[in-house]
Amino acid sequence: MDSGAPAGQAGADARRGPAETGSGPGRPKALSPSRAGDFMQCPLLYRFRVIDRLPEKPSAAATRGTVVHAVLERLFDAPAAERTTERARGLVPGEWERLLSSRPELAELFHGEDGAHDPEQLAKWLGEAERLVERWFTLEDPTRLEPAERELYVETALESGPLLRGFIDRVDVAPTGDVRIVDYKTGKAPAPQFRDGALFQMTFYALVLWKLKGRVPRRLQLVYLGSGDVLTYDPVEDELRAVERKLRALWDAIVLATETGEWRPRPTKLCGWCDHRAVCPEFGGTPPPYPLPIVAQRDGRVAPQGTAQGRMDAV
């Protein structure tokens, strides 16, 4: 699942999955595809989201993705013959109201400059969500699908490694036992040279299912509702072993950064969409005091008792 924003899946995981640190600032306890992606994109962003748990403003794109995913999940509650375009479009307003009841602050997304509710703005946004739902019917036929799982929460611990967790939009199982993992994307399909991030997310899920079920998923399928593209990939065992090695190395780097307090920013074009530029050294800001004790130094030595909180300098 994605939010349609360049940052990828962060908003989706925040609304669906258990927190990866518990409540309030704390040490990382688990790894999801989005948080792994955060660390690879920018270690300091990972710190802000996982350790400091700094608030982020909701976006119309991420919220629309939440509603669309809910519609595509709920549609399968109906008998196959009733899974029509009209029924799916009709679910959109109700799913928006359901989400709004649990997160009233989202109403602010549709306020005008005077702070008053703007019904035209909301109507336009709902229409965009309905069009995304309608496009799905040109890519897949829900009357011919009977998912084995929808919004499946998966979790497994790597030996001497992190706890891996996440939500899979849909799991299909063929009569032969072959498994297909399906993920809906409300944005547009990336250019071929930028598909590594989406593929990493899917191979992450494939690895977890392989660990849980003992069988490598036959196919990974990404459905891009924004552009009307369907991308598929058939993983093999050696690739998933490589993903496991990458996740172990990534977790080791996260543990080291947690113990040393050194979370270096990594500026990219994606910085333009970051909510935390005001506290980022790359933009002249100062991160909040590090909330965890420093227990090691970068060279591996144990830090003396009473060591001051870590400080992030611009690189």
C-alpha positions as CSV (number, residue, x, y, z in Angstrom):
1,M,0.0,0.0,0.0
2,D,1.1,3.5,-0.6
3,S,0.1,7.1,0.0
4,G,0.8,8.4,-3.4
5,A,3.5,10.6,-1.9
6,P,7.2,10.2,-2.8
7,A,7.9,9.0,0.7
8,G,6.1,5.8,-0.2
9,Q,4.3,3.8,2.4
10,A,4.9,5.6,5.7
11,G,1.3,6.9,6.1
12,A,-0.2,3.6,5.3
13,D,1.9,1.7,7.9
14,A,1.2,4.4,10.5
15,R,-2.5,3.9,10.2
16,R,-2.6,0.1,9.9
17,G,0.3,-1.5,11.7
18,P,1.4,-1.8,15.3
19,A,4.0,0.9,16.2
20,E,7.5,-0.3,15.8
21,T,8.6,1.2,19.1
22,G,5.5,1.1,21.3
23,S,4.0,4.4,22.6
24,G,6.3,7.4,22.9
25,P,10.0,7.6,22.2
26,G,11.8,4.3,22.4
27,R,14.2,1.8,20.9
28,P,13.2,0.2,17.6
29,K,11.6,-3.2,18.1
30,A,10.6,-4.3,14.6
31,L,11.1,-3.6,10.9
32,S,8.5,-3.0,8.2
33,P,9.0,-2.3,4.5
34,S,8.3,1.4,5.0
35,R,10.6,1.8,8.0
36,A,13.4,0.0,6.2
37,G,12.8,2.3,3.3
38,D,13.0,5.3,5.6
39,F,16.4,4.2,6.9
40,M,17.8,3.6,3.4
41,Q,16.4,6.9,2.2
42,C,17.6,8.9,5.2
43,P,18.7,7.6,8.7
44,L,17.6,10.9,10.3
45,L,14.1,10.5,8.9
46,Y,13.9,7.0,10.4
47,R,14.9,8.5,13.8
48,F,12.3,11.2,13.6
49,R,9.6,8.7,12.7
50,V,10.5,5.7,14.9
51,I,12.4,7.0,17.9
52,D,11.2,10.6,18.3
53,R,7.8,9.8,16.8
54,L,7.4,13.4,15.6
55,P,4.0,14.2,14.3
56,E,3.4,14.5,10.6
57,K,0.6,16.4,8.8
58,P,-1.9,14.2,7.1
59,S,-2.1,14.6,3.3
60,A,-5.0,14.4,0.9
61,A,-3.1,11.8,-1.2
62,A,-2.4,9.5,1.7
63,T,-5.9,9.8,3.0
64,R,-7.4,9.1,-0.4
65,G,-5.2,6.0,-0.6
66,T,-6.6,4.8,2.8
67,V,-10.1,5.2,1.5
68,V,-9.5,3.4,-1.8
69,H,-7.8,0.5,-0.1
70,A,-10.7,0.1,2.3
71,V,-13.1,0.1,-0.6
72,L,-11.1,-2.6,-2.5
73,E,-11.0,-4.7,0.7
74,R,-14.7,-4.4,1.5
75,L,-15.9,-5.0,-2.0
76,F,-14.9,-8.7,-1.6
77,D,-17.5,-9.0,1.2
78,A,-20.1,-9.1,-1.5
79,P,-20.9,-12.1,-3.6
80,A,-18.9,-12.3,-6.8
81,A,-21.8,-11.2,-9.1
82,E,-22.3,-8.1,-7.0
83,R,-18.8,-6.8,-7.2
84,T,-19.6,-4.1,-9.7
85,T,-18.1,-0.7,-10.5
86,E,-21.3,1.0,-9.3
87,R,-21.1,-0.8,-5.9
88,A,-17.4,0.0,-5.5
89,R,-18.0,3.7,-6.3
90,G,-20.9,3.7,-3.9
91,L,-18.6,2.5,-1.0
92,V,-16.3,5.5,-1.3
93,P,-18.4,8.0,0.7
94,G,-19.1,5.5,3.5
95,E,-15.4,4.6,3.9
96,W,-14.5,8.2,4.1
97,E,-17.1,8.8,6.8
98,R,-15.8,5.7,8.6
99,L,-12.2,7.0,8.5
100,L,-13.3,10.5,9.5
101,S,-15.1,9.1,12.6
102,S,-11.8,7.6,13.8
103,R,-9.6,10.5,12.8
104,P,-11.7,13.7,13.0
105,E,-8.6,15.8,12.3
106,L,-8.7,14.8,8.7
107,A,-11.7,17.1,8.2
108,E,-9.1,19.9,8.1
109,L,-7.9,18.7,4.8
110,F,-11.0,20.2,3.2
111,H,-11.1,23.6,4.9
112,G,-10.9,26.7,2.8
113,E,-8.6,29.6,3.5
114,D,-11.1,31.0,6.0
115,G,-10.9,27.8,8.0
116,A,-14.5,26.8,7.0
117,H,-15.5,23.5,5.5
118,D,-15.3,23.5,1.7
119,P,-17.8,21.0,0.3
120,E,-16.6,21.5,-3.3
121,Q,-13.1,20.6,-2.3
122,L,-14.3,17.5,-0.6
123,A,-16.5,16.5,-3.5
124,K,-13.6,16.8,-5.9
125,W,-11.4,14.7,-3.7
126,L,-14.1,12.0,-3.4
127,G,-14.6,12.0,-7.2
128,E,-10.8,11.4,-7.6
129,A,-11.1,8.4,-5.2
130,E,-14.0,7.0,-7.1
131,R,-12.1,7.3,-10.4
132,L,-9.2,5.3,-8.9
133,V,-11.6,2.6,-7.8
134,E,-13.2,2.5,-11.2
135,R,-9.9,2.2,-12.9
136,W,-9.2,-0.9,-10.9
137,F,-11.9,-2.7,-12.8
138,T,-10.0,-2.2,-16.0
139,L,-7.0,-4.0,-14.5
140,E,-8.5,-6.9,-12.6
141,D,-11.9,-8.6,-12.6
142,P,-13.1,-9.0,-9.0
143,T,-15.9,-11.4,-10.1
144,R,-13.2,-13.9,-10.9
145,L,-11.2,-13.5,-7.7
146,E,-11.6,-15.0,-4.3
147,P,-8.7,-13.8,-2.2
148,A,-7.4,-16.1,0.5
149,E,-6.5,-13.1,2.6
150,R,-7.2,-9.3,2.6
151,E,-5.2,-6.8,4.7
152,L,-3.2,-9.7,6.1
153,Y,-1.0,-8.8,9.0
154,V,2.2,-10.9,8.9
155,E,5.1,-11.1,11.4
156,T,8.1,-13.3,11.8
157,A,11.4,-13.0,13.6
158,L,14.7,-13.6,11.9
159,E,17.2,-15.6,13.9
160,S,19.6,-13.2,15.6
161,G,17.9,-10.5,13.6
162,P,14.9,-8.1,13.6
163,L,11.2,-8.9,13.9
164,L,9.7,-8.3,10.5
165,R,6.1,-7.2,10.2
166,G,3.7,-5.6,7.8
167,F,0.3,-5.7,6.1
168,I,-0.3,-7.3,2.7
169,D,-3.2,-5.9,0.7
170,R,-4.2,-9.2,-0.8
171,V,-3.1,-12.8,-1.0
172,D,-4.4,-15.1,-3.7
173,V,-3.9,-18.9,-3.6
174,A,-4.3,-21.0,-6.7
175,P,-5.7,-24.6,-6.6
176,T,-2.1,-25.7,-7.1
177,G,-1.1,-23.9,-3.9
178,D,0.9,-21.2,-5.7
179,V,0.7,-17.9,-3.8
180,R,0.4,-14.4,-5.4
181,I,1.0,-11.3,-3.3
182,V,-0.9,-8.3,-4.5
183,D,-0.3,-4.7,-3.5
184,Y,-2.5,-1.7,-4.6
185,K,-0.8,1.6,-5.4
186,T,-2.8,4.7,-5.7
187,G,0.0,6.6,-7.5
188,K,1.5,6.1,-10.9
189,A,3.9,3.3,-11.8
190,P,7.5,4.5,-11.5
191,A,9.9,4.5,-14.4
192,P,11.9,1.3,-14.7
193,Q,15.0,2.8,-13.1
194,F,13.0,3.7,-10.0
195,R,11.2,0.4,-9.4
196,D,13.7,-0.9,-6.8
197,G,11.8,0.5,-3.9
198,A,8.5,-1.1,-4.8
199,L,10.2,-4.4,-5.5
200,F,12.0,-4.3,-2.2
201,Q,8.7,-3.9,-0.4
202,M,7.2,-6.9,-2.2
203,T,10.2,-9.1,-1.7
204,F,10.1,-8.2,2.0
205,Y,6.6,-9.6,2.1
206,A,7.6,-12.6,0.1
207,L,10.4,-13.3,2.5
208,V,8.0,-13.1,5.5
209,L,5.5,-15.4,3.9
210,W,8.2,-17.9,2.9
211,K,9.4,-18.0,6.5
212,L,5.8,-18.5,7.8
213,K,4.5,-20.9,5.1
214,G,7.7,-22.6,3.9
215,R,6.9,-21.9,0.3
216,V,8.3,-19.1,-1.9
217,P,5.4,-17.0,-3.3
218,R,4.9,-17.7,-7.0
219,R,4.2,-14.1,-8.1
220,L,4.4,-10.5,-6.8
221,Q,1.9,-8.1,-8.3
222,L,1.8,-4.3,-8.1
223,V,-1.4,-2.7,-9.3
224,Y,-0.9,1.0,-10.0
225,L,-4.3,2.7,-10.0
226,G,-2.9,6.1,-10.8
227,S,-1.6,5.1,-14.2
228,G,-3.4,1.9,-14.9
229,D,-0.4,-0.3,-14.9
230,V,0.1,-3.8,-13.5
231,L,3.7,-4.9,-12.8
232,T,4.6,-8.5,-11.9
233,Y,7.7,-10.2,-10.6
234,D,8.4,-13.9,-9.9
235,P,10.9,-14.3,-7.1
236,V,13.2,-17.2,-6.5
237,E,14.7,-18.5,-3.3
238,D,18.2,-17.1,-3.8
239,E,16.7,-13.6,-4.1
240,L,14.8,-13.9,-0.9
241,R,17.9,-15.1,0.9
242,A,19.7,-12.0,-0.4
243,V,16.8,-9.8,0.9
244,E,17.2,-11.5,4.3
245,R,20.9,-10.7,4.3
246,K,20.2,-7.1,3.4
247,L,17.6,-6.8,6.2
248,R,20.1,-8.2,8.7
249,A,22.7,-5.7,7.7
250,L,20.2,-2.9,7.8
251,W,19.1,-3.9,11.3
252,D,22.7,-3.9,12.5
253,A,23.1,-0.4,11.2
254,I,19.9,0.7,12.9
255,V,21.0,-0.9,16.2
256,L,24.4,0.9,16.0
257,A,22.7,4.3,15.2
258,T,20.4,3.7,18.2
259,E,23.2,3.0,20.5
260,T,25.5,5.9,19.3
261,G,22.8,8.5,18.7
262,E,24.3,9.1,15.3
263,W,21.5,9.5,12.7
264,R,23.0,11.3,9.7
265,P,20.7,13.1,7.2
266,R,20.9,12.0,3.6
267,P,19.7,14.8,1.4
268,T,17.9,13.9,-1.8
269,K,15.2,15.3,-4.0
270,L,12.6,13.7,-1.6
271,C,13.5,16.3,1.1
272,G,11.1,18.6,-0.6
273,W,8.2,16.5,0.8
274,C,9.6,15.9,4.3
275,D,7.6,17.3,7.2
276,H,10.7,17.6,9.4
277,R,12.9,20.1,7.5
278,A,12.5,22.6,10.4
279,V,14.5,20.3,12.7
280,C,16.9,18.9,10.0
281,P,20.5,20.1,9.9
282,E,20.5,20.1,6.1
283,F,17.9,23.0,6.3
284,G,19.5,24.9,9.2
285,G,17.4,23.1,11.9
286,T,18.4,21.4,15.1
287,P,17.0,17.9,16.0
288,P,15.3,17.6,19.3
289,P,17.4,16.2,22.2
290,Y,18.1,12.5,21.6
291,P,15.6,10.7,23.9
292,L,17.6,7.5,24.5
293,P,20.8,6.9,26.5
294,I,24.0,6.7,24.5
295,V,25.4,3.3,25.2
296,A,28.2,3.0,22.6
297,Q,30.4,5.0,20.3
298,R,30.8,4.7,16.6
299,D,34.1,2.8,17.0
300,G,32.3,0.2,19.1
301,R,33.6,1.4,22.5
302,V,31.2,1.5,25.4
303,A,30.3,5.1,26.2
304,P,31.0,6.3,29.8
305,Q,28.1,6.7,32.2
306,G,26.6,10.1,32.0
307,T,27.5,10.7,28.4
308,A,25.6,13.7,27.0
309,Q,22.8,13.3,24.5
310,G,23.9,12.8,21.0
311,R,24.1,15.7,18.6
312,M,23.5,15.7,14.9
313,D,25.7,17.9,12.8
314,A,25.3,18.7,9.2
315,V,27.3,16.4,6.9
